[in-house]
Amino acid sequence: MKNLVKVERARHNLTQAALAKELNVSRQTIHAIEKNKFNPSVTLAIKMARFFKVTVEYLFDIEE
């Protein structure tokens, strides 16, 4: 699953650690999501989309 987490994080001028703190996850979790090594839970994906004020579909592109 491709994602735009790194793009949105940079657009909001946040470090991985700062975003992780906002979402109550580890920095390693953010890193793994950005590198496409980990797919977030539905709950975390929704929290991320709400934080960035975008849709889940925009933030995460499910490859078919």
N, CA, C, O and CB atoms as a CASP TS submission, in Angstrom:
PFRMAT TS
TARGET T0000
AUTHOR 0000-0000-0000
METHOD Language model
MODEL 1
PARENT N/A
ATOM      1  N   MET     1       0.849  -1.170   0.000  1.00  0.00           N
ATOM      2  CA  MET     1       0.000   0.000   0.000  1.00  0.00           C
ATOM      3  C   MET     1       0.898   1.238   0.000  1.00  0.00           C
ATOM      4  O   MET     1       1.699   1.439   0.913  1.00  0.00           O
ATOM      5  CB  MET     1      -0.968  -0.005   1.224  1.00  0.00           C
ATOM      6  N   LYS     2       0.753   2.041  -1.015  1.00  0.00           N
ATOM      7  CA  LYS     2       1.499   3.295  -1.072  1.00  0.00           C
ATOM      8  C   LYS     2       0.846   4.305  -0.136  1.00  0.00           C
ATOM      9  O   LYS     2      -0.352   4.235   0.137  1.00  0.00           O
ATOM     10  CB  LYS     2       1.557   3.846  -2.526  1.00  0.00           C
ATOM     11  N   ASN     3       1.664   5.256   0.356  1.00  0.00           N
ATOM     12  CA  ASN     3       1.079   6.278   1.210  1.00  0.00           C
ATOM     13  C   ASN     3       1.808   7.604   1.045  1.00  0.00           C
ATOM     14  O   ASN     3       2.925   7.662   0.530  1.00  0.00           O
ATOM     15  CB  ASN     3       1.110   5.836   2.672  1.00  0.00           C
ATOM     16  N   LEU     4       1.152   8.659   1.492  1.00  0.00           N
ATOM     17  CA  LEU     4       1.697  10.010   1.417  1.00  0.00           C
ATOM     18  C   LEU     4       1.987  10.572   2.805  1.00  0.00           C
ATOM     19  O   LEU     4       1.976  11.787   3.002  1.00  0.00           O
ATOM     20  CB  LEU     4       0.733  10.928   0.673  1.00  0.00           C
ATOM     21  N   VAL     5       2.242   9.693   3.756  1.00  0.00           N
ATOM     22  CA  VAL     5       2.493  10.133   5.131  1.00  0.00           C
ATOM     23  C   VAL     5       3.728  11.027   5.183  1.00  0.00           C
ATOM     24  O   VAL     5       3.695  12.089   5.805  1.00  0.00           O
ATOM     25  CB  VAL     5       2.670   8.917   6.069  1.00  0.00           C
ATOM     26  N   LYS     6       4.800  10.616   4.546  1.00  0.00           N
ATOM     27  CA  LYS     6       6.026  11.413   4.579  1.00  0.00           C
ATOM     28  C   LYS     6       5.805  12.786   3.936  1.00  0.00           C
ATOM     29  O   LYS     6       6.301  13.796   4.436  1.00  0.00           O
ATOM     30  CB  LYS     6       7.167  10.668   3.860  1.00  0.00           C
ATOM     31  N   VAL     7       5.064  12.818   2.837  1.00  0.00           N
ATOM     32  CA  VAL     7       4.763  14.075   2.155  1.00  0.00           C
ATOM     33  C   VAL     7       3.965  14.998   3.068  1.00  0.00           C
ATOM     34  O   VAL     7       4.299  16.174   3.212  1.00  0.00           O
ATOM     35  CB  VAL     7       3.987  13.812   0.851  1.00  0.00           C
ATOM     36  N   GLU     8       2.928  14.475   3.675  1.00  0.00           N
ATOM     37  CA  GLU     8       2.091  15.297   4.558  1.00  0.00           C
ATOM     38  C   GLU     8       2.855  15.725   5.806  1.00  0.00           C
ATOM     39  O   GLU     8       2.690  16.847   6.286  1.00  0.00           O
ATOM     40  CB  GLU     8       0.826  14.531   4.959  1.00  0.00           C
ATOM     41  N   ARG     9       3.676  14.846   6.321  1.00  0.00           N
ATOM     42  CA  ARG     9       4.475  15.188   7.506  1.00  0.00           C
ATOM     43  C   ARG     9       5.412  16.338   7.178  1.00  0.00           C
ATOM     44  O   ARG     9       5.548  17.274   7.966  1.00  0.00           O
ATOM     45  CB  ARG     9       5.283  13.962   8.009  1.00  0.00           C
ATOM     46  N   ALA    10       6.054  16.276   6.027  1.00  0.00           N
ATOM     47  CA  ALA    10       6.961  17.354   5.611  1.00  0.00           C
ATOM     48  C   ALA    10       6.190  18.647   5.360  1.00  0.00           C
ATOM     49  O   ALA    10       6.654  19.733   5.709  1.00  0.00           O
ATOM     50  CB  ALA    10       7.736  16.948   4.342  1.00  0.00           C
ATOM     51  N   ARG    11       5.028  18.525   4.761  1.00  0.00           N
ATOM     52  CA  ARG    11       4.192  19.706   4.480  1.00  0.00           C
ATOM     53  C   ARG    11       3.795  20.420   5.772  1.00  0.00           C
ATOM     54  O   ARG    11       3.643  21.641   5.797  1.00  0.00           O
ATOM     55  CB  ARG    11       2.927  19.296   3.697  1.00  0.00           C
ATOM     56  N   HIS    12       3.631  19.644   6.838  1.00  0.00           N
ATOM     57  CA  HIS    12       3.269  20.203   8.143  1.00  0.00           C
ATOM     58  C   HIS    12       4.506  20.496   9.001  1.00  0.00           C
ATOM     59  O   HIS    12       4.396  20.881  10.164  1.00  0.00           O
ATOM     60  CB  HIS    12       2.338  19.242   8.886  1.00  0.00           C
ATOM     61  N   ASN    13       5.679  20.304   8.401  1.00  0.00           N
ATOM     62  CA  ASN    13       6.939  20.613   9.077  1.00  0.00           C
ATOM     63  C   ASN    13       7.094  19.860  10.397  1.00  0.00           C
ATOM     64  O   ASN    13       7.449  20.442  11.422  1.00  0.00           O
ATOM     65  CB  ASN    13       7.035  22.104   9.328  1.00  0.00           C
ATOM     66  N   LEU    14       6.821  18.558  10.353  1.00  0.00           N
ATOM     67  CA  LEU    14       6.900  17.712  11.543  1.00  0.00           C
ATOM     68  C   LEU    14       8.000  16.668  11.383  1.00  0.00           C
ATOM     69  O   LEU    14       8.247  16.176  10.282  1.00  0.00           O
ATOM     70  CB  LEU    14       5.548  17.026  11.811  1.00  0.00           C
ATOM     71  N   THR    15       8.644  16.343  12.469  1.00  0.00           N
ATOM     72  CA  THR    15       9.567  15.217  12.479  1.00  0.00           C
ATOM     73  C   THR    15       8.757  13.938  12.684  1.00  0.00           C
ATOM     74  O   THR    15       7.583  13.984  13.051  1.00  0.00           O
ATOM     75  CB  THR    15      10.656  15.385  13.593  1.00  0.00           C
ATOM     76  N   GLN    16       9.398  12.809  12.444  1.00  0.00           N
ATOM     77  CA  GLN    16       8.722  11.537  12.728  1.00  0.00           C
ATOM     78  C   GLN    16       8.358  11.460  14.203  1.00  0.00           C
ATOM     79  O   GLN    16       7.274  10.992  14.552  1.00  0.00           O
ATOM     80  CB  GLN    16       9.617  10.335  12.333  1.00  0.00           C
ATOM     81  N   ALA    17       9.253  11.915  15.069  1.00  0.00           N
ATOM     82  CA  ALA    17       9.003  11.868  16.516  1.00  0.00           C
ATOM     83  C   ALA    17       7.821  12.742  16.907  1.00  0.00           C
ATOM     84  O   ALA    17       7.003  12.349  17.739  1.00  0.00           O
ATOM     85  CB  ALA    17      10.250  12.309  17.286  1.00  0.00           C
ATOM     86  N   ALA    18       7.726  13.929  16.309  1.00  0.00           N
ATOM     87  CA  ALA    18       6.627  14.843  16.641  1.00  0.00           C
ATOM     88  C   ALA    18       5.284  14.262  16.192  1.00  0.00           C
ATOM     89  O   ALA    18       4.294  14.342  16.919  1.00  0.00           O
ATOM     90  CB  ALA    18       6.856  16.223  15.985  1.00  0.00           C
ATOM     91  N   LEU    19       5.256  13.680  14.998  1.00  0.00           N
ATOM     92  CA  LEU    19       4.017  13.063  14.516  1.00  0.00           C
ATOM     93  C   LEU    19       3.647  11.870  15.386  1.00  0.00           C
ATOM     94  O   LEU    19       2.483  11.681  15.739  1.00  0.00           O
ATOM     95  CB  LEU    19       4.160  12.625  13.044  1.00  0.00           C
ATOM     96  N   ALA    20       4.642  11.074  15.724  1.00  0.00           N
ATOM     97  CA  ALA    20       4.395   9.915  16.582  1.00  0.00           C
ATOM     98  C   ALA    20       3.787  10.329  17.913  1.00  0.00           C
ATOM     99  O   ALA    20       2.860   9.686  18.407  1.00  0.00           O
ATOM    100  CB  ALA    20       5.689   9.145  16.819  1.00  0.00           C
ATOM    101  N   LYS    21       4.307  11.394  18.486  1.00  0.00           N
ATOM    102  CA  LYS    21       3.788  11.881  19.767  1.00  0.00           C
ATOM    103  C   LYS    21       2.332  12.327  19.623  1.00  0.00           C
ATOM    104  O   LYS    21       1.503  12.047  20.489  1.00  0.00           O
ATOM    105  CB  LYS    21       4.654  13.047  20.294  1.00  0.00           C
ATOM    106  N   GLU    22       2.030  13.016  18.538  1.00  0.00           N
ATOM    107  CA  GLU    22       0.651  13.471  18.290  1.00  0.00           C
ATOM    108  C   GLU    22      -0.321  12.306  18.160  1.00  0.00           C
ATOM    109  O   GLU    22      -1.476  12.394  18.578  1.00  0.00           O
ATOM    110  CB  GLU    22       0.597  14.325  17.025  1.00  0.00           C
ATOM    111  N   LEU    23       0.163  11.212  17.573  1.00  0.00           N
ATOM    112  CA  LEU    23      -0.704  10.060  17.316  1.00  0.00           C
ATOM    113  C   LEU    23      -0.596   8.971  18.382  1.00  0.00           C
ATOM    114  O   LEU    23      -1.279   7.949  18.317  1.00  0.00           O
ATOM    115  CB  LEU    23      -0.376   9.472  15.971  1.00  0.00           C
ATOM    116  N   ASN    24       0.275   9.210  19.364  1.00  0.00           N
ATOM    117  CA  ASN    24       0.458   8.264  20.458  1.00  0.00           C
ATOM    118  C   ASN    24       0.966   6.901  19.980  1.00  0.00           C
ATOM    119  O   ASN    24       0.488   5.848  20.403  1.00  0.00           O
ATOM    120  CB  ASN    24      -0.845   8.088  21.204  1.00  0.00           C
ATOM    121  N   VAL    25       1.959   6.963  19.076  1.00  0.00           N
ATOM    122  CA  VAL    25       2.636   5.755  18.603  1.00  0.00           C
ATOM    123  C   VAL    25       4.139   6.014  18.676  1.00  0.00           C
ATOM    124  O   VAL    25       4.561   7.122  19.008  1.00  0.00           O
ATOM    125  CB  VAL    25       2.188   5.371  17.134  1.00  0.00           C
ATOM    126  N   SER    26       4.938   5.013  18.373  1.00  0.00           N
ATOM    127  CA  SER    26       6.387   5.202  18.405  1.00  0.00           C
ATOM    128  C   SER    26       6.890   5.832  17.105  1.00  0.00           C
ATOM    129  O   SER    26       6.218   5.780  16.075  1.00  0.00           O
ATOM    130  CB  SER    26       7.092   3.860  18.648  1.00  0.00           C
ATOM    131  N   ARG    27       8.067   6.421  17.170  1.00  0.00           N
ATOM    132  CA  ARG    27       8.693   6.988  15.982  1.00  0.00           C
ATOM    133  C   ARG    27       8.970   5.872  14.979  1.00  0.00           C
ATOM    134  O   ARG    27       8.876   6.072  13.769  1.00  0.00           O
ATOM    135  CB  ARG    27      10.002   7.740  16.349  1.00  0.00           C
ATOM    136  N   GLN    28       9.313   4.699  15.498  1.00  0.00           N
ATOM    137  CA  GLN    28       9.585   3.553  14.630  1.00  0.00           C
ATOM    138  C   GLN    28       8.351   3.151  13.828  1.00  0.00           C
ATOM    139  O   GLN    28       8.467   2.712  12.684  1.00  0.00           O
ATOM    140  CB  GLN    28      10.074   2.369  15.459  1.00  0.00           C
ATOM    141  N   THR    29       7.189   3.298  14.418  1.00  0.00           N
ATOM    142  CA  THR    29       5.944   2.995  13.711  1.00  0.00           C
ATOM    143  C   THR    29       5.771   3.935  12.522  1.00  0.00           C
ATOM    144  O   THR    29       5.438   3.496  11.422  1.00  0.00           O
ATOM    145  CB  THR    29       4.733   3.105  14.664  1.00  0.00           C
ATOM    146  N   ILE    30       5.998   5.225  12.745  1.00  0.00           N
ATOM    147  CA  ILE    30       5.889   6.205  11.666  1.00  0.00           C
ATOM    148  C   ILE    30       6.904   5.885  10.573  1.00  0.00           C
ATOM    149  O   ILE    30       6.575   5.914   9.387  1.00  0.00           O
ATOM    150  CB  ILE    30       6.104   7.640  12.202  1.00  0.00           C
ATOM    151  N   HIS    31       8.126   5.583  10.971  1.00  0.00           N
ATOM    152  CA  HIS    31       9.179   5.244  10.008  1.00  0.00           C
ATOM    153  C   HIS    31       8.768   4.033   9.167  1.00  0.00           C
ATOM    154  O   HIS    31       8.904   4.051   7.944  1.00  0.00           O
ATOM    155  CB  HIS    31      10.513   4.960  10.740  1.00  0.00           C
ATOM    156  N   ALA    32       8.273   2.995   9.814  1.00  0.00           N
ATOM    157  CA  ALA    32       7.879   1.778   9.105  1.00  0.00           C
ATOM    158  C   ALA    32       6.718   2.036   8.142  1.00  0.00           C
ATOM    159  O   ALA    32       6.696   1.483   7.043  1.00  0.00           O
ATOM    160  CB  ALA    32       7.494   0.687  10.105  1.00  0.00           C
ATOM    161  N   ILE    33       5.769   2.857   8.537  1.00  0.00           N
ATOM    162  CA  ILE    33       4.645   3.198   7.655  1.00  0.00           C
ATOM    163  C   ILE    33       5.154   3.959   6.438  1.00  0.00           C
ATOM    164  O   ILE    33       4.768   3.657   5.309  1.00  0.00           O
ATOM    165  CB  ILE    33       3.581   4.039   8.411  1.00  0.00           C
ATOM    166  N   GLU    34       6.019   4.946   6.663  1.00  0.00           N
ATOM    167  CA  GLU    34       6.557   5.742   5.564  1.00  0.00           C
ATOM    168  C   GLU    34       7.362   4.898   4.583  1.00  0.00           C
ATOM    169  O   GLU    34       7.359   5.182   3.385  1.00  0.00           O
ATOM    170  CB  GLU    34       7.423   6.858   6.108  1.00  0.00           C
ATOM    171  N   LYS    35       8.041   3.881   5.062  1.00  0.00           N
ATOM    172  CA  LYS    35       8.862   3.005   4.218  1.00  0.00           C
ATOM    173  C   LYS    35       8.060   1.833   3.643  1.00  0.00           C
ATOM    174  O   LYS    35       8.629   0.941   3.013  1.00  0.00           O
ATOM    175  CB  LYS    35      10.044   2.472   5.019  1.00  0.00           C
ATOM    176  N   ASN    36       6.751   1.836   3.857  1.00  0.00           N
ATOM    177  CA  ASN    36       5.858   0.768   3.375  1.00  0.00           C
ATOM    178  C   ASN    36       6.231  -0.604   3.923  1.00  0.00           C
ATOM    179  O   ASN    36       6.033  -1.619   3.255  1.00  0.00           O
ATOM    180  CB  ASN    36       5.876   0.723   1.858  1.00  0.00           C
ATOM    181  N   LYS    37       6.769  -0.635   5.138  1.00  0.00           N
ATOM    182  CA  LYS    37       7.107  -1.901   5.788  1.00  0.00           C
ATOM    183  C   LYS    37       6.035  -2.323   6.782  1.00  0.00           C
ATOM    184  O   LYS    37       6.074  -3.427   7.326  1.00  0.00           O
ATOM    185  CB  LYS    37       8.452  -1.789   6.493  1.00  0.00           C
ATOM    186  N   PHE    38       5.078  -1.430   7.010  1.00  0.00           N
ATOM    187  CA  PHE    38       4.022  -1.690   7.986  1.00  0.00           C
ATOM    188  C   PHE    38       2.773  -0.958   7.538  1.00  0.00           C
ATOM    189  O   PHE    38       2.826   0.228   7.211  1.00  0.00           O
ATOM    190  CB  PHE    38       4.446  -1.248   9.423  1.00  0.00           C
ATOM    191  N   ASN    39       1.651  -1.658   7.522  1.00  0.00           N
ATOM    192  CA  ASN    39       0.369  -1.026   7.229  1.00  0.00           C
ATOM    193  C   ASN    39      -0.321  -0.719   8.554  1.00  0.00           C
ATOM    194  O   ASN    39      -0.473  -1.601   9.399  1.00  0.00           O
ATOM    195  CB  ASN    39      -0.527  -1.940   6.320  1.00  0.00           C
ATOM    196  N   PRO    40      -0.735   0.523   8.730  1.00  0.00           N
ATOM    197  CA  PRO    40      -1.373   0.876   9.998  1.00  0.00           C
ATOM    198  C   PRO    40      -2.739   0.222  10.138  1.00  0.00           C
ATOM    199  O   PRO    40      -3.363  -0.185   9.159  1.00  0.00           O
ATOM    200  CB  PRO    40      -1.509   2.386  10.118  1.00  0.00           C
ATOM    201  N   SER    41      -3.178   0.137  11.378  1.00  0.00           N
ATOM    202  CA  SER    41      -4.535  -0.347  11.626  1.00  0.00           C
ATOM    203  C   SER    41      -5.520   0.668  11.037  1.00  0.00           C
ATOM    204  O   SER    41      -5.151   1.807  10.748  1.00  0.00           O
ATOM    205  CB  SER    41      -4.793  -0.563  13.167  1.00  0.00           C
ATOM    206  N   VAL    42      -6.741   0.256  10.867  1.00  0.00           N
ATOM    207  CA  VAL    42      -7.775   1.169  10.369  1.00  0.00           C
ATOM    208  C   VAL    42      -7.892   2.368  11.301  1.00  0.00           C
ATOM    209  O   VAL    42      -8.022   3.505  10.849  1.00  0.00           O
ATOM    210  CB  VAL    42      -9.143   0.444  10.241  1.00  0.00           C
ATOM    211  N   THR    43      -7.847   2.111  12.588  1.00  0.00           N
ATOM    212  CA  THR    43      -7.962   3.196  13.570  1.00  0.00           C
ATOM    213  C   THR    43      -6.826   4.199  13.416  1.00  0.00           C
ATOM    214  O   THR    43      -7.065   5.406  13.420  1.00  0.00           O
ATOM    215  CB  THR    43      -7.970   2.629  14.997  1.00  0.00           C
ATOM    216  N   LEU    44      -5.607   3.721  13.282  1.00  0.00           N
ATOM    217  CA  LEU    44      -4.468   4.617  13.132  1.00  0.00           C
ATOM    218  C   LEU    44      -4.533   5.357  11.798  1.00  0.00           C
ATOM    219  O   LEU    44      -4.206   6.543  11.738  1.00  0.00           O
ATOM    220  CB  LEU    44      -3.155   3.835  13.242  1.00  0.00           C
ATOM    221  N   ALA    45      -4.942   4.689  10.745  1.00  0.00           N
ATOM    222  CA  ALA    45      -5.067   5.352   9.440  1.00  0.00           C
ATOM    223  C   ALA    45      -6.072   6.496   9.514  1.00  0.00           C
ATOM    224  O   ALA    45      -5.835   7.567   8.955  1.00  0.00           O
ATOM    225  CB  ALA    45      -5.494   4.340   8.353  1.00  0.00           C
ATOM    226  N   ILE    46      -7.178   6.279  10.192  1.00  0.00           N
ATOM    227  CA  ILE    46      -8.194   7.325  10.358  1.00  0.00           C
ATOM    228  C   ILE    46      -7.640   8.471  11.203  1.00  0.00           C
ATOM    229  O   ILE    46      -7.846   9.639  10.875  1.00  0.00           O
ATOM    230  CB  ILE    46      -9.475   6.746  11.011  1.00  0.00           C
ATOM    231  N   LYS    47      -6.940   8.143  12.288  1.00  0.00           N
ATOM    232  CA  LYS    47      -6.339   9.190  13.130  1.00  0.00           C
ATOM    233  C   LYS    47      -5.353  10.040  12.339  1.00  0.00           C
ATOM    234  O   LYS    47      -5.319  11.262  12.488  1.00  0.00           O
ATOM    235  CB  LYS    47      -5.631   8.564  14.339  1.00  0.00           C
ATOM    236  N   MET    48      -4.555   9.394  11.502  1.00  0.00           N
ATOM    237  CA  MET    48      -3.589  10.123  10.691  1.00  0.00           C
ATOM    238  C   MET    48      -4.296  11.037   9.698  1.00  0.00           C
ATOM    239  O   MET    48      -3.933  12.205   9.555  1.00  0.00           O
ATOM    240  CB  MET    48      -2.669   9.150   9.953  1.00  0.00           C
ATOM    241  N   ALA    49      -5.288  10.514   9.025  1.00  0.00           N
ATOM    242  CA  ALA    49      -6.030  11.319   8.049  1.00  0.00           C
ATOM    243  C   ALA    49      -6.700  12.512   8.728  1.00  0.00           C
ATOM    244  O   ALA    49      -6.655  13.625   8.204  1.00  0.00           O
ATOM    245  CB  ALA    49      -7.086  10.456   7.329  1.00  0.00           C
ATOM    246  N   ARG    50      -7.305  12.297   9.860  1.00  0.00           N
ATOM    247  CA  ARG    50      -7.941  13.404  10.590  1.00  0.00           C
ATOM    248  C   ARG    50      -6.911  14.434  11.035  1.00  0.00           C
ATOM    249  O   ARG    50      -7.160  15.637  10.965  1.00  0.00           O
ATOM    250  CB  ARG    50      -8.709  12.873  11.811  1.00  0.00           C
ATOM    251  N   PHE    51      -5.756  13.964  11.491  1.00  0.00           N
ATOM    252  CA  PHE    51      -4.710  14.879  11.935  1.00  0.00           C
ATOM    253  C   PHE    51      -4.268  15.789  10.786  1.00  0.00           C
ATOM    254  O   PHE    51      -4.097  16.994  10.971  1.00  0.00           O
ATOM    255  CB  PHE    51      -3.506  14.093  12.489  1.00  0.00           C
ATOM    256  N   PHE    52      -4.086  15.202   9.599  1.00  0.00           N
ATOM    257  CA  PHE    52      -3.643  15.975   8.445  1.00  0.00           C
ATOM    258  C   PHE    52      -4.795  16.668   7.713  1.00  0.00           C
ATOM    259  O   PHE    52      -4.571  17.444   6.784  1.00  0.00           O
ATOM    260  CB  PHE    52      -2.905  15.077   7.488  1.00  0.00           C
ATOM    261  N   LYS    53      -6.031  16.380   8.140  1.00  0.00           N
ATOM    262  CA  LYS    53      -7.231  16.954   7.518  1.00  0.00           C
ATOM    263  C   LYS    53      -7.347  16.568   6.038  1.00  0.00           C
ATOM    264  O   LYS    53      -7.615  17.398   5.169  1.00  0.00           O
ATOM    265  CB  LYS    53      -7.216  18.481   7.656  1.00  0.00           C
ATOM    266  N   VAL    54      -7.134  15.289   5.798  1.00  0.00           N
ATOM    267  CA  VAL    54      -7.280  14.713   4.458  1.00  0.00           C
ATOM    268  C   VAL    54      -8.092  13.428   4.583  1.00  0.00           C
ATOM    269  O   VAL    54      -8.388  12.978   5.690  1.00  0.00           O
ATOM    270  CB  VAL    54      -5.878  14.435   3.793  1.00  0.00           C
ATOM    271  N   THR    55      -8.446  12.848   3.459  1.00  0.00           N
ATOM    272  CA  THR    55      -9.168  11.578   3.507  1.00  0.00           C
ATOM    273  C   THR    55      -8.188  10.414   3.638  1.00  0.00           C
ATOM    274  O   THR    55      -7.015  10.527   3.281  1.00  0.00           O
ATOM    275  CB  THR    55     -10.045  11.404   2.248  1.00  0.00           C
ATOM    276  N   VAL    56      -8.679   9.325   4.143  1.00  0.00           N
ATOM    277  CA  VAL    56      -7.865   8.112   4.237  1.00  0.00           C
ATOM    278  C   VAL    56      -7.464   7.667   2.831  1.00  0.00           C
ATOM    279  O   VAL    56      -6.342   7.211   2.614  1.00  0.00           O
ATOM    280  CB  VAL    56      -8.637   6.974   4.980  1.00  0.00           C
ATOM    281  N   GLU    57      -8.384   7.803   1.884  1.00  0.00           N
ATOM    282  CA  GLU    57      -8.122   7.392   0.512  1.00  0.00           C
ATOM    283  C   GLU    57      -6.981   8.214  -0.109  1.00  0.00           C
ATOM    284  O   GLU    57      -6.194   7.687  -0.896  1.00  0.00           O
ATOM    285  CB  GLU    57      -9.396   7.531  -0.329  1.00  0.00           C
ATOM    286  N   TYR    58      -6.893   9.486   0.238  1.00  0.00           N
ATOM    287  CA  TYR    58      -5.788  10.321  -0.247  1.00  0.00           C
ATOM    288  C   TYR    58      -4.465   9.892   0.379  1.00  0.00           C
ATOM    289  O   TYR    58      -3.450   9.767  -0.305  1.00  0.00           O
ATOM    290  CB  TYR    58      -6.059  11.805   0.060  1.00  0.00           C
ATOM    291  N   LEU    59      -4.496   9.672   1.681  1.00  0.00           N
ATOM    292  CA  LEU    59      -3.271   9.374   2.431  1.00  0.00           C
ATOM    293  C   LEU    59      -2.724   7.981   2.123  1.00  0.00           C
ATOM    294  O   LEU    59      -1.511   7.778   2.082  1.00  0.00           O
ATOM    295  CB  LEU    59      -3.533   9.500   3.922  1.00  0.00           C
ATOM    296  N   PHE    60      -3.623   7.029   1.910  1.00  0.00           N
ATOM    297  CA  PHE    60      -3.229   5.649   1.647  1.00  0.00           C
ATOM    298  C   PHE    60      -3.847   5.152   0.351  1.00  0.00           C
ATOM    299  O   PHE    60      -5.070   5.130   0.214  1.00  0.00           O
ATOM    300  CB  PHE    60      -3.637   4.741   2.810  1.00  0.00           C
ATOM    301  N   ASP    61      -3.013   4.754  -0.600  1.00  0.00           N
ATOM    302  CA  ASP    61      -3.472   4.259  -1.894  1.00  0.00           C
ATOM    303  C   ASP    61      -3.305   2.747  -1.920  1.00  0.00           C
ATOM    304  O   ASP    61      -2.187   2.231  -1.918  1.00  0.00           O
ATOM    305  CB  ASP    61      -2.691   4.929  -3.069  1.00  0.00           C
ATOM    306  N   ILE    62      -4.408   2.063  -1.945  1.00  0.00           N
ATOM    307  CA  ILE    62      -4.380   0.601  -1.972  1.00  0.00           C
ATOM    308  C   ILE    62      -4.105   0.155  -3.404  1.00  0.00           C
ATOM    309  O   ILE    62      -4.875   0.438  -4.321  1.00  0.00           O
ATOM    310  CB  ILE    62      -5.728  -0.006  -1.440  1.00  0.00           C
ATOM    311  N   GLU    63      -2.988  -0.550  -3.574  1.00  0.00           N
ATOM    312  CA  GLU    63      -2.621  -1.057  -4.884  1.00  0.00           C
ATOM    313  C   GLU    63      -3.386  -2.328  -5.164  1.00  0.00           C
ATOM    314  O   GLU    63      -3.468  -3.212  -4.311  1.00  0.00           O
ATOM    315  CB  GLU    63      -1.112  -1.302  -4.978  1.00  0.00           C
ATOM    316  N   GLU    64      -3.936  -2.423  -6.332  1.00  0.00           N
ATOM    317  CA  GLU    64      -4.719  -3.605  -6.661  1.00  0.00           C
ATOM    318  C   GLU    64      -3.920  -4.612  -7.415  1.00  0.00           C
ATOM    319  O   GLU    64      -4.438  -5.671  -7.769  1.00  0.00           O
ATOM    320  CB  GLU    64      -5.922  -3.235  -7.451  1.00  0.00           C
TER
END
